[in-house]
Amino acid sequence: MNGLAAYGLLAHGLIFGALAALLPFGALRARVALAATTLAMLIGLAPAMHGAFGPPSPTLLSLALLLLAGREPSPLDGRAALGVLLVALPLYAGIAGWLPVDAYALGYRPLPLLAALLPVGLALWWRRRDDWLLLIAIDLAAYAGGLYANLWDALLDPLLALLAGAVLLRRGLARLSAARLR
């Protein structure tokens, strides 16, 4: 087993534990998250998630660890989720062949992508979003350390895009419900 596969299995176990921590268990929340992480590793959920989605990005793992640590609110708020989707949808559409341009190939020669991250980093710094600056720094360190061959894989993954979509869907449904109650 190589390092990326070991990382993927452990990370998916922690992500499953973080998903379990979202359930309303009150004081038992931490124990349920630990049990869910252990079960994900023992009964094969983590390998199944790894097989279906591949190794998660450090962004998703960091968000899961923040949730497990009880940090509220999550850095993946509505605006951040929209930003993730605005990047992920064209990227994955290009990978699927639905667009004539394959932006994923840019991740193998990352200088243009790193140049595009510079204004993003400046905007995050300007808005004092230190949480996202730290997440991107962790992603870049994972890429520079050789964990990923493609910079896109360090920044995004399909499960993170699904999570961002779920955050936006939840916010939209909450607004719709609030509008109906008025």
Residue pairs with C-beta under 8 A, 6 or more apart in sequence:
3 147
4 55
4 147
4 148
5 50
5 55
7 55
7 147
8 50
8 54
8 55
8 56
9 41
9 46
9 47
9 50
10 41
10 46
11 55
11 56
11 60
11 61
11 64
12 40
12 45
12 46
12 47
12 49
12 50
12 53
12 56
13 37
13 38
13 40
13 41
13 45
13 46
14 37
14 61
14 64
14 65
14 68
15 49
15 56
15 60
15 61
15 64
15 159
16 36
16 37
16 39
16 40
16 45
16 46
16 49
17 33
17 34
17 36
17 37
17 40
17 64
17 68
18 33
18 63
18 64
18 65
18 67
18 68
19 36
20 32
20 33
20 35
20 36
20 37
21 29
21 30
21 32
21 33
21 36
21 67
21 68
22 67
23 29
23 32
25 31
25 32
30 70
33 68
39 45
40 46
40 49
49 159
53 157
53 158
53 159
54 153
54 157
54 158
55 148
55 153
55 157
56 157
56 159
56 160
57 139
57 153
57 154
57 155
57 156
57 157
57 160
58 135
58 138
58 139
58 141
58 142
58 154
59 135
59 136
59 138
59 139
59 155
59 156
59 157
59 160
60 157
60 159
60 160
60 163
62 134
62 135
62 138
63 74
63 75
63 76
63 135
63 160
63 163
66 74
66 75
67 74
75 129
75 131
75 132
75 135
76 84
76 163
76 164
76 167
77 167
78 167
78 168
78 171
80 132
80 164
81 163
81 164
81 165
81 167
81 168
81 171
82 164
82 168
84 156
84 160
84 161
84 164
85 161
85 164
85 165
85 168
87 155
87 156
88 156
88 158
88 160
88 161
88 164
89 161
90 99
90 103
91 103
91 104
91 152
91 156
92 158
92 161
93 99
94 101
94 102
94 103
94 104
95 102
95 104
103 152
104 150
104 152
106 112
106 113
106 151
106 152
107 113
107 150
107 151
107 152
107 153
108 149
108 150
110 143
110 151
113 151
113 152
114 151
117 136
117 140
120 136
121 133
121 136
124 130
124 132
124 133
124 136
125 133
136 155
139 154
139 155
140 154
142 148
142 154
143 151
143 154
147 154
148 154
